[in-house]
Amino acid sequence: MTGGHEPRPANSLRGEALLEIGGTAHLLRPSFTALIAAEEELGPLFALVERAGAGQLRLAEITALFWHCLDPLRAVPRAAVGEAVVAQGLAASSAPLRSLLGQILKGGG
């Protein structure tokens, strides 16, 4: 267990979600800082949402968005995030992805 504490429950009203990495639930929180970092790497977030809607989002983009949104107190290597996405499959990864993308579009929290 990383950091010695359990993640707090995800607040869906804030676009948060949980992602299982290595058998442990990790909180994904689309904070302003996290989204700025993701945008710096991936380009405009609105374009990212459009690509996702068109089924054109790449595994590397999903991994990067998840990695940037990880709770910094429980951070894991990016490769572990990608491995978790592949291990659980894109269908299972779509739930946390929808939460994050929904928060990007509607804001709030």
DSSP file with accessible surface (Angstrom, degrees, kcal/mol):
  #  RESIDUE AA STRUCTURE BP1 BP2  ACC     N-H-->O    O-->H-N    N-H-->O    O-->H-N    TCO  KAPPA ALPHA  PHI   PSI    X-CA   Y-CA   Z-CA
    1    1 A M              0   0  129      0, 0.0     3,-0.5     0, 0.0     2,-0.3   0.000 360.0 360.0 360.0 127.3    0.0    0.0    0.0
    2    2 A T    >   +     0   0   60      1,-0.2     3,-0.8    72,-0.1    74,-0.0  -0.598 360.0   0.5 -80.8 131.4    1.4    3.3   -1.0
    3    3 A G  T 3  S-     0   0   58     -2,-0.3    -1,-0.2     1,-0.2     3,-0.1   0.380 104.1 -99.8  78.1  -9.5    1.5    6.1    1.6
    4    4 A G  T 3  S+     0   0   68     -3,-0.5     2,-0.3     1,-0.2    -1,-0.2   0.670  92.4  91.6  73.9  16.0    0.0    3.9    4.3
    5    5 A H  S <  S-     0   0   74     -3,-0.8    -1,-0.2     3,-0.0    -3,-0.1  -0.987  74.4-113.4-143.0 154.1   -3.6    5.3    4.0
    6    6 A E        -     0   0  128     -2,-0.3    20,-0.1     1,-0.1     2,-0.1  -0.583  40.1-108.0 -79.2 147.4   -6.7    4.4    2.1
    7    7 A P        -     0   0   20      0, 0.0     3,-0.1     0, 0.0    -1,-0.1  -0.408  36.2-110.3 -70.5 149.7   -7.9    6.9   -0.5
    8    8 A R        -     0   0  108      1,-0.1     3,-0.1    -2,-0.1    -3,-0.0  -0.404  49.0 -80.9 -71.9 160.0  -11.0    8.9    0.4
    9    9 A P        -     0   0  109      0, 0.0     2,-0.2     0, 0.0    -1,-0.1  -0.285  52.6-100.9 -61.1 148.9  -14.1    8.0   -1.5
   10   10 A A        -     0   0   38     -3,-0.1     2,-0.9     6,-0.1     3,-0.1  -0.505  25.8-140.4 -71.3 137.5  -14.5    9.6   -5.0
   11   11 A N    > > -     0   0   62     -2,-0.2     5,-2.0     1,-0.2     3,-1.8  -0.865  12.6-167.6 -99.3 100.7  -16.8   12.6   -5.1
   12   12 A S  G > 5S+     0   0   86     -2,-0.9     3,-1.5     1,-0.3    -1,-0.2   0.784  84.1  65.6 -63.8 -25.1  -18.6   12.2   -8.4
   13   13 A L  G 3 5S+     0   0  133      1,-0.3    -1,-0.3     2,-0.1    96,-0.3   0.749 104.8  45.7 -67.3 -21.0  -19.9   15.8   -8.2
   14   14 A R  G < 5S-     0   0   79     -3,-1.8    -1,-0.3    95,-0.1    -2,-0.2   0.267 122.2-107.0-101.2   6.9  -16.3   16.9   -8.5
   15   15 A G  T < 5 +     0   0    2     -3,-1.5    -3,-0.2     1,-0.2    88,-0.2   0.632  69.7 151.1  78.4  13.1  -15.6   14.6  -11.4
   16   16 A E      < +     0   0    2     -5,-2.0     2,-0.3    13,-0.1    -1,-0.2  -0.397  17.7 173.8 -77.2 156.9  -13.5   12.3   -9.2
   17   17 A A  E     -A   28   0A   8     11,-1.9    11,-3.3    -2,-0.1     2,-0.4  -0.955  28.0-116.4-152.7 166.0  -13.1    8.6   -9.8
   18   18 A L  E     -A   27   0A  78     -2,-0.3     2,-0.4     9,-0.2     9,-0.2  -0.901  21.8-168.7-110.0 141.9  -11.2    5.6   -8.5
   19   19 A L  E     -A   26   0A   1      7,-2.5     7,-2.3    -2,-0.4     2,-0.5  -0.999  20.2-132.6-128.4 127.3   -8.8    3.6  -10.6
   20   20 A E  E     +A   25   0A 114     -2,-0.4     2,-0.5     5,-0.2     5,-0.2  -0.694  28.6 176.9 -82.7 123.1   -7.4    0.3   -9.4
   21   21 A I  E >  S-A   24   0A  10      3,-2.9     3,-1.5    -2,-0.5    60,-0.1  -0.986  70.2 -15.8-128.6 117.5   -3.6    0.2   -9.8
   22   22 A G  T 3  S-     0   0   80     -2,-0.5    -1,-0.1     1,-0.3     3,-0.1   0.849 129.0 -51.7  59.8  35.0   -1.8   -2.9   -8.6
   23   23 A G  T 3  S+     0   0   57      1,-0.2     2,-0.4     0, 0.0    -1,-0.3   0.507 119.5 103.3  82.5   3.8   -4.7   -4.1   -6.6
   24   24 A T  E <  S-A   21   0A  28     -3,-1.5    -3,-2.9    -5,-0.1     2,-0.3  -0.969  72.1-122.1-123.2 135.1   -5.1   -0.8   -4.8
   25   25 A A  E     -A   20   0A  35     -2,-0.4     2,-0.4    -5,-0.2    -5,-0.2  -0.577  29.3-166.2 -74.2 131.7   -7.8    1.9   -5.4
   26   26 A H  E     -A   19   0A   4     -7,-2.3    -7,-2.5    -2,-0.3     2,-0.3  -0.972  19.2-121.3-121.5 137.1   -6.3    5.3   -6.3
   27   27 A L  E     -A   18   0A   4     -2,-0.4    44,-1.9    -9,-0.2     2,-0.5  -0.596  18.1-159.0 -79.0 130.7   -8.2    8.6   -6.4
   28   28 A L  E     +AB  17  70A   0    -11,-3.3   -11,-1.9    -2,-0.3    42,-0.2  -0.960  14.7 179.0-106.6 121.9   -8.3   10.5   -9.6
   29   29 A R        -     0   0   74     40,-3.5     2,-2.3    -2,-0.5     5,-0.1  -0.965  25.4-145.8-128.9 116.4   -9.1   14.2   -9.0
   30   30 A P        +     0   0   11      0, 0.0    39,-0.1     0, 0.0   -14,-0.0  -0.405  36.3 170.3 -80.4  68.9   -9.3   16.6  -12.0
   31   31 A S     >  -     0   0   30     -2,-2.3     4,-2.8     1,-0.1     5,-0.2  -0.274  49.3-105.4 -72.3 165.3   -7.9   19.6  -10.0
   32   32 A F  H  > S+     0   0  163      1,-0.2     4,-2.5     2,-0.2     5,-0.2   0.940 122.8  49.0 -56.3 -46.9   -7.0   22.8  -11.8
   33   33 A T  H  > S+     0   0  109      1,-0.2     4,-2.2     2,-0.2    -1,-0.2   0.915 111.8  48.5 -61.3 -44.0   -3.3   22.0  -11.4
   34   34 A A  H  > S+     0   0    9      1,-0.2     4,-2.4     2,-0.2    -1,-0.2   0.913 112.6  47.7 -63.7 -42.7   -3.8   18.5  -12.7
   35   35 A L  H  X S+     0   0   26     -4,-2.8     4,-2.7     2,-0.2    -2,-0.2   0.873 109.4  52.9 -70.6 -34.0   -5.7   19.6  -15.7
   36   36 A I  H  X S+     0   0   65     -4,-2.5     4,-2.4    -5,-0.2    -1,-0.2   0.940 111.3  47.3 -63.0 -44.7   -3.2   22.4  -16.5
   37   37 A A  H  X S+     0   0   36     -4,-2.2     4,-1.5     2,-0.2    -2,-0.2   0.916 112.9  48.6 -63.4 -42.0   -0.4   19.8  -16.5
   38   38 A A  H  X S+     0   0    0     -4,-2.4     4,-3.4     1,-0.2     5,-0.3   0.920 111.3  50.1 -64.2 -41.6   -2.4   17.4  -18.6
   39   39 A E  H  X S+     0   0   71     -4,-2.7     4,-2.3     1,-0.2    -2,-0.2   0.887 105.6  56.5 -65.7 -37.5   -3.2   20.2  -21.1
   40   40 A E  H  < S+     0   0  160     -4,-2.4    -1,-0.2     1,-0.2    -2,-0.2   0.883 118.5  33.7 -59.3 -37.5    0.5   21.1  -21.3
   41   41 A E  H  < S+     0   0   90     -4,-1.5    -2,-0.2    -5,-0.2    -1,-0.2   0.884 129.4  31.6 -84.8 -41.3    1.3   17.6  -22.4
   42   42 A L  H  < S-     0   0   29     -4,-3.4    -3,-0.2     1,-0.3    -2,-0.2   0.525 102.9-120.6-100.7  -9.0   -1.8   16.6  -24.4
   43   43 A G     <  +     0   0   26     -4,-2.3    -1,-0.3    -5,-0.3    -2,-0.1  -0.434  68.6   0.3  93.5-173.4   -2.9   19.9  -25.9
   44   44 A P     >  -     0   0   84      0, 0.0     4,-1.6     0, 0.0     5,-0.1  -0.169  61.2-140.4 -54.7 133.8   -6.2   21.6  -25.5
   45   45 A L  H  > S+     0   0   18      1,-0.2     4,-2.5     2,-0.2     5,-0.2   0.841 100.6  58.7 -66.6 -33.0   -8.6   19.7  -23.2
   46   46 A F  H  > S+     0   0  125      1,-0.2     4,-2.4     2,-0.2    -1,-0.2   0.927 106.1  49.2 -64.0 -38.6  -11.6   20.5  -25.4
   47   47 A A  H  > S+     0   0   27      2,-0.2     4,-2.6     1,-0.2    -1,-0.2   0.881 108.6  54.1 -65.8 -35.6   -9.9   18.8  -28.3
   48   48 A L  H  X S+     0   0    1     -4,-1.6     4,-2.4     2,-0.2    -2,-0.2   0.932 109.0  48.0 -62.0 -44.4   -9.1   15.8  -26.0
   49   49 A V  H  X S+     0   0   19     -4,-2.5     4,-2.6     1,-0.2    -2,-0.2   0.913 111.0  51.2 -63.5 -41.8  -12.8   15.6  -25.2
   50   50 A E  H  X S+     0   0  114     -4,-2.4     4,-1.6     2,-0.2    -2,-0.2   0.917 109.8  49.3 -62.8 -42.9  -13.7   15.7  -28.9
   51   51 A R  H  <>S+     0   0   71     -4,-2.6     5,-3.4     2,-0.2     6,-0.5   0.909 110.9  50.7 -62.7 -39.8  -11.3   12.9  -29.7
   52   52 A A  H ><5S+     0   0   25     -4,-2.4     3,-1.6     4,-0.2    -2,-0.2   0.930 108.7  51.4 -63.2 -43.6  -12.8   10.8  -26.9
   53   53 A G  H 3<5S+     0   0   74     -4,-2.6    -1,-0.2     1,-0.3    -2,-0.2   0.813 110.8  48.8 -62.9 -29.4  -16.3   11.4  -28.2
   54   54 A A  T 3<5S-     0   0   66     -4,-1.6    -1,-0.3    -5,-0.2    -2,-0.2   0.357 117.6-112.5 -91.4   4.0  -15.2   10.3  -31.6
   55   55 A G  T < 5S+     0   0   62     -3,-1.6    -3,-0.2    -4,-0.2    -2,-0.1   0.760  86.2 118.2  71.9  25.6  -13.5    7.2  -30.2
   56   56 A Q      < +     0   0  131     -5,-3.4     2,-0.3    -6,-0.2    -4,-0.2   0.217  30.4 125.0-110.4  12.6  -10.1    8.6  -31.2
   57   57 A L        -     0   0   30     -6,-0.5     2,-0.2    -5,-0.2    -9,-0.0  -0.579  53.9-136.6 -77.0 132.7   -8.5    8.8  -27.8
   58   58 A R     >  -     0   0  178     -2,-0.3     4,-2.2     1,-0.1     3,-0.5  -0.557  17.3-117.1 -88.6 155.4   -5.2    6.9  -27.6
   59   59 A L  H  > S+     0   0   79      1,-0.3     4,-2.7     2,-0.2     5,-0.2   0.893 117.1  55.4 -56.0 -40.9   -4.0    4.7  -24.7
   60   60 A A  H  > S+     0   0   71      1,-0.2     4,-2.3     2,-0.2    -1,-0.3   0.867 107.6  49.5 -63.1 -35.2   -1.1    7.1  -24.1
   61   61 A E  H  > S+     0   0   22     -3,-0.5     4,-2.6     2,-0.2    -2,-0.2   0.906 111.2  48.1 -71.4 -41.0   -3.6   10.0  -23.7
   62   62 A I  H  X S+     0   0   13     -4,-2.2     4,-2.7     2,-0.2     5,-0.2   0.948 113.6  48.2 -61.8 -46.6   -5.8    8.1  -21.3
   63   63 A T  H  X S+     0   0   13     -4,-2.7     4,-2.8     1,-0.2    -2,-0.2   0.920 111.9  49.1 -60.1 -45.5   -2.8    7.1  -19.3
   64   64 A A  H  X S+     0   0    0     -4,-2.3     4,-2.6    -5,-0.2     5,-0.2   0.930 111.7  48.3 -62.5 -44.9   -1.4   10.6  -19.2
   65   65 A L  H  X S+     0   0    0     -4,-2.6     4,-1.6     1,-0.2    -2,-0.2   0.948 114.4  46.1 -62.3 -46.4   -4.8   12.1  -18.1
   66   66 A F  H  X S+     0   0    0     -4,-2.7     4,-0.6    -5,-0.2     3,-0.2   0.930 112.6  50.8 -60.1 -45.6   -5.1    9.5  -15.3
   67   67 A W  H >< S+     0   0   90     -4,-2.8     3,-1.0     1,-0.2    -2,-0.2   0.918 109.8  48.7 -62.1 -43.4   -1.6   10.0  -14.2
   68   68 A H  H 3< S+     0   0   37     -4,-2.6    -1,-0.2     1,-0.2    -2,-0.2   0.819 112.4  50.3 -66.5 -28.8   -1.8   13.8  -14.0
   69   69 A C  H 3< S+     0   0    1     -4,-1.6   -40,-3.5    -3,-0.2    -1,-0.2   0.440  83.3 120.1 -91.5   0.6   -5.1   13.4  -12.0
   70   70 A L  B << S-B   28   0A  12     -3,-1.0   -42,-0.2    -4,-0.6     5,-0.1  -0.343  81.0 -95.9 -63.6 145.0   -3.7   11.0   -9.4
   71   71 A D    >   -     0   0   31    -44,-1.9     3,-1.9     1,-0.2    -1,-0.1  -0.447  34.1-140.2 -57.1 119.0   -3.8   12.0   -5.8
   72   72 A P  G >  S+     0   0  112      0, 0.0     3,-0.9     0, 0.0    -1,-0.2   0.768  98.7  61.6 -63.0 -21.5   -0.2   13.3   -5.4
   73   73 A L  G 3  S+     0   0  127      1,-0.2    -2,-0.1   -71,-0.0    -3,-0.0   0.656 114.9  33.5 -76.5 -13.9    0.1   11.7   -1.9
   74   74 A R  G <  S+     0   0    1     -3,-1.9    -1,-0.2   -47,-0.1    -3,-0.1  -0.035  86.9 158.7-128.2  29.1   -0.4    8.3   -3.5
   75   75 A A    <   -     0   0   57     -3,-0.9   -72,-0.1    -5,-0.1    -8,-0.0  -0.172  17.9-169.3 -60.7 147.7    1.3    8.8   -6.8
   76   76 A V        -     0   0   20     -9,-0.1    -6,-0.1   -74,-0.0     5,-0.1  -0.883  36.6 -77.5-129.6 162.7    2.6    5.8   -8.7
   77   77 A P    >>  -     0   0   92      0, 0.0     4,-1.3     0, 0.0     3,-0.7  -0.299  39.9-120.5 -61.2 147.3    4.8    5.6  -11.8
   78   78 A R  H 3> S+     0   0   77      1,-0.3     4,-2.3     2,-0.2     3,-0.3   0.871 112.5  60.5 -56.8 -38.8    3.1    6.4  -15.1
   79   79 A A  H 3> S+     0   0   65      1,-0.2     4,-2.6     2,-0.2    -1,-0.3   0.878 101.0  54.3 -59.2 -35.8    4.0    3.0  -16.4
   80   80 A A  H <> S+     0   0   24     -3,-0.7     4,-2.0     2,-0.2    -1,-0.2   0.869 106.7  51.6 -66.4 -35.1    1.9    1.4  -13.6
   81   81 A V  H  X S+     0   0    0     -4,-1.3     4,-2.3    -3,-0.3    -2,-0.2   0.945 111.4  46.8 -65.5 -47.2   -1.1    3.5  -14.6
   82   82 A G  H  X S+     0   0   14     -4,-2.3     4,-2.4     1,-0.2    -2,-0.2   0.912 111.4  51.3 -61.1 -42.1   -0.8    2.4  -18.2
   83   83 A E  H  X S+     0   0  132     -4,-2.6     4,-2.8     1,-0.2    -1,-0.2   0.884 108.9  51.8 -62.6 -37.7   -0.4   -1.2  -17.1
   84   84 A A  H  X S+     0   0   10     -4,-2.0     4,-2.4     2,-0.2     5,-0.2   0.914 108.7  50.3 -65.8 -41.5   -3.5   -0.9  -14.9
   85   85 A V  H  X S+     0   0    0     -4,-2.3     4,-1.5     1,-0.2     8,-0.2   0.939 114.8  43.7 -62.3 -45.1   -5.5    0.5  -17.9
   86   86 A V  H  < S+     0   0   94     -4,-2.4    -2,-0.2     1,-0.2    -1,-0.2   0.925 112.8  52.7 -66.2 -42.4   -4.4   -2.4  -20.1
   87   87 A A  H  < S+     0   0   89     -4,-2.8    -2,-0.2     1,-0.2    -1,-0.2   0.893 117.6  35.6 -63.0 -41.7   -5.0   -5.0  -17.3
   88   88 A Q  H  X S-     0   0   64     -4,-2.4     4,-0.6    -5,-0.2    -1,-0.2   0.641 113.8-125.6 -89.5 -12.4   -8.5   -4.0  -16.6
   89   89 A G  H  X  -     0   0   26     -4,-1.5     4,-1.7    -5,-0.2     5,-0.1   0.085  23.4 -80.9  88.3 159.2   -9.3   -3.2  -20.3
   90   90 A L  H  > S+     0   0  112      1,-0.2     4,-1.1     2,-0.2    -1,-0.1   0.839 124.4  59.9 -68.0 -32.2  -10.7   -0.1  -22.0
   91   91 A A  H >> S+     0   0   86      1,-0.2     3,-0.7     2,-0.2     4,-0.5   0.953 110.0  41.3 -62.6 -46.9  -14.3   -0.9  -21.1
   92   92 A A  H >< S+     0   0   53     -4,-0.6     3,-0.7     1,-0.2    -1,-0.2   0.842 113.7  54.4 -68.9 -31.7  -13.5   -0.8  -17.3
   93   93 A S  H 3X S+     0   0    2     -4,-1.7     4,-1.7     1,-0.2    -1,-0.2   0.655  91.4  75.7 -75.8 -14.7  -11.3    2.3  -17.8
   94   94 A S  H <X S+     0   0   39     -4,-1.1     4,-2.9    -3,-0.7    -1,-0.2   0.822  85.3  62.5 -69.7 -28.0  -14.1    4.1  -19.5
   95   95 A A  H <X S+     0   0   47     -3,-0.7     4,-1.9    -4,-0.5    -1,-0.2   0.970 109.4  37.7 -63.9 -52.9  -16.0    4.8  -16.2
   96   96 A P  H  > S+     0   0    9      0, 0.0     4,-2.3     0, 0.0    -1,-0.2   0.896 116.0  55.5 -66.1 -31.8  -13.2    6.9  -14.6
   97   97 A L  H  X S+     0   0   21     -4,-1.7     4,-2.9     1,-0.2     5,-0.3   0.937 106.2  50.2 -63.7 -44.0  -12.4    8.5  -18.0
   98   98 A R  H  X S+     0   0  158     -4,-2.9     4,-2.7     1,-0.2    -1,-0.2   0.894 109.3  52.6 -60.4 -40.0  -16.1    9.6  -18.4
   99   99 A S  H  X S+     0   0   42     -4,-1.9     4,-1.9     2,-0.2    -1,-0.2   0.938 112.7  43.4 -60.9 -47.4  -16.0   11.1  -14.9
  100  100 A L  H  X S+     0   0    0     -4,-2.3     4,-2.1     2,-0.2    -2,-0.2   0.931 115.9  47.0 -65.5 -45.8  -12.8   13.1  -15.7
  101  101 A L  H  X S+     0   0   18     -4,-2.9     4,-2.2     1,-0.2    -1,-0.2   0.887 109.9  54.4 -65.6 -36.7  -14.0   14.2  -19.1
  102  102 A G  H  X S+     0   0   26     -4,-2.7     4,-2.9    -5,-0.3     5,-0.4   0.908 108.2  49.2 -62.5 -40.1  -17.4   15.2  -17.7
  103  103 A Q  H  X S+     0   0   19     -4,-1.9     4,-2.3     1,-0.2    -1,-0.2   0.893 108.3  53.7 -66.3 -38.4  -15.7   17.4  -15.2
  104  104 A I  H  < S+     0   0   35     -4,-2.1    -1,-0.2     1,-0.2    -2,-0.2   0.924 115.4  40.9 -60.5 -42.3  -13.6   19.0  -17.9
  105  105 A L  H  < S+     0   0  102     -4,-2.2    -2,-0.2     1,-0.1    -1,-0.2   0.921 128.6  24.8 -74.0 -44.9  -16.8   19.8  -19.9
  106  106 A K  H  < S-     0   0  149     -4,-2.9    -3,-0.2     1,-0.2    -2,-0.2   0.687  86.3-164.7-100.2 -19.3  -19.2   21.0  -17.1
  107  107 A G     <  +     0   0   31     -4,-2.3     2,-0.3    -5,-0.4    -1,-0.2  -0.222  32.3 123.1  66.8-158.7  -16.8   22.2  -14.4
  108  108 A G              0   0   67      1,-0.1   -94,-0.1   -94,-0.1    -1,-0.1  -0.725 360.0 360.0 105.8-153.1  -18.2   22.7  -10.9
  109  109 A G              0   0   70     -2,-0.3   -95,-0.1   -96,-0.3    -1,-0.1   0.715 360.0 360.0  59.9 360.0  -16.9   21.1   -7.7
